[in-house]
């Protein structure tokens, strides 16, 4: 549906969704002078914190947010997943998302969706109005469809992502400048198509917020050297969202959401190193760097973030744990994780979730047996190369949190409460657009 159709009588309501990856709601709430525009939406519409998913990792979160179902249905559990019946691993891409995206439902209704920079959407779909893929895409030329979109974005300075490697430097000047440039290009691309006004659903994501949080969040929370630069970046994000809001026609509802929260990082926890030291994991050779290198007597291994797999006989190719011993071994590992303390005496895991309590669906055959939700301050790592210590620190000083993700709906009748979570977003968007669906198709419920 285009502008001409609306002028001739089709006045179905529309939605513009803007993702702000990893932005905690408390950041907005505590800084109304920085977030003047988002504060206005909160006051004039509905806003509040919401929970993320298990695990709170962007590669799993965005497929869940855009489909309304858990990883057991989407088939994506994190940045790295394991092939069925194999120790081979892969990085999930758009084609690996097995559930129906919200924009596909819009297109099925004969309406149009413009989708820009959503993580885990590469390669771009050719059955939507237009799409430029986000995180994990190699570049605009490969990620944008159709040609008109590619040509337009290349002329605006649009980037898929900013250069996170710059955040590893002690001097964050180049990182901050790169973040600003990426935001500028994103706004130019978004505003061009917002003003073109030929879509029914606009769905765009600012990924830079997540990058900034990873390297500057503790500077913000602890009045560090780059606190002002951190706030300046967010002032720009808020300004751009305010300007985009002003561009929207009256029949469009604006929704702003994050896929997870954020908090300061105190300790990285290298769980495969911990599993090795505790006797759960071993390697066949001294030189090892992947899951395929584990030995035949390994009983458990880990993927980021905090996903634990029992090396189960009949499921894994060289499973060492018999099926009749599975429950006992999982319970033993769960208890060990629940009681694990960090160098400062705090519990590493806020809670440990069993597979059946988090994942259900046609694609739960590669689901982790346990997922540890970290206490604030502990970033759960994995890797198979080995580390000198279980606990250490790296260049990042911010980490994802399960709680405190942002949700704002520019509609005072929306309801955001204490049980709101990421699964509620997709049905809410469909209700705002007056698109029918079966409530049983979603793990969440509409807030509209």
QUIKARA-V804161 format. One record per run of one state. SS is the DSSP state (2 for helix, 1 for strand, 0 for the rest). FROM is the first residue (numbers start at 1). TO is the last residue. If there is no record, write none. Layout:
ss->SS from->FROM to->TO
ss->SS from->FROM to->TO
This chain:
ss->0 from->1 to->2
ss->2 from->3 to->7
ss->0 from->8 to->13
ss->1 from->14 to->20
ss->0 from->21 to->23
ss->1 from->24 to->24
ss->2 from->25 to->30
ss->0 from->31 to->35
ss->2 from->36 to->44
ss->0 from->45 to->45
ss->1 from->46 to->51
ss->0 from->52 to->57
ss->2 from->58 to->67
ss->0 from->68 to->70
ss->2 from->71 to->74
ss->0 from->75 to->80
ss->1 from->81 to->82
ss->0 from->83 to->88
ss->1 from->89 to->90
ss->0 from->91 to->93
ss->2 from->94 to->96
ss->0 from->97 to->101
ss->2 from->102 to->108
ss->0 from->109 to->112
ss->1 from->113 to->118
ss->0 from->119 to->129
ss->1 from->130 to->133
ss->0 from->134 to->139
ss->2 from->140 to->143
ss->1 from->144 to->145
ss->0 from->146 to->146
ss->2 from->147 to->154
ss->0 from->155 to->163
ss->2 from->164 to->168
ss->0 from->169 to->172
ss->2 from->173 to->196
ss->0 from->197 to->200
ss->1 from->201 to->206
ss->0 from->207 to->207
ss->2 from->208 to->221
ss->0 from->222 to->226
ss->2 from->227 to->247
ss->0 from->248 to->251
ss->1 from->252 to->257
ss->0 from->258 to->260
ss->1 from->261 to->264
ss->0 from->265 to->266
ss->1 from->267 to->270
ss->2 from->271 to->277
ss->0 from->278 to->282
ss->1 from->283 to->283
ss->0 from->284 to->290
ss->2 from->291 to->293
ss->1 from->294 to->294
ss->0 from->295 to->299
ss->1 from->300 to->303
ss->0 from->304 to->306
ss->1 from->307 to->310
ss->0 from->311 to->311
ss->1 from->312 to->313
ss->0 from->314 to->315
ss->1 from->316 to->316
ss->0 from->317 to->320
ss->1 from->321 to->321
ss->0 from->322 to->322
ss->2 from->323 to->339
ss->0 from->340 to->340
ss->1 from->341 to->341
ss->0 from->342 to->346
ss->1 from->347 to->347
ss->0 from->348 to->348
ss->1 from->349 to->354
ss->2 from->355 to->358
ss->0 from->359 to->363
ss->2 from->364 to->366
ss->0 from->367 to->369
ss->1 from->370 to->374
ss->0 from->375 to->377
ss->1 from->378 to->381
ss->0 from->382 to->390
ss->1 from->391 to->392
ss->0 from->393 to->397
ss->1 from->398 to->401
ss->0 from->402 to->404
ss->1 from->405 to->409
ss->0 from->410 to->420
ss->1 from->421 to->421
ss->0 from->422 to->423
ss->2 from->424 to->432
ss->0 from->433 to->438
ss->2 from->439 to->441
ss->0 from->442 to->448
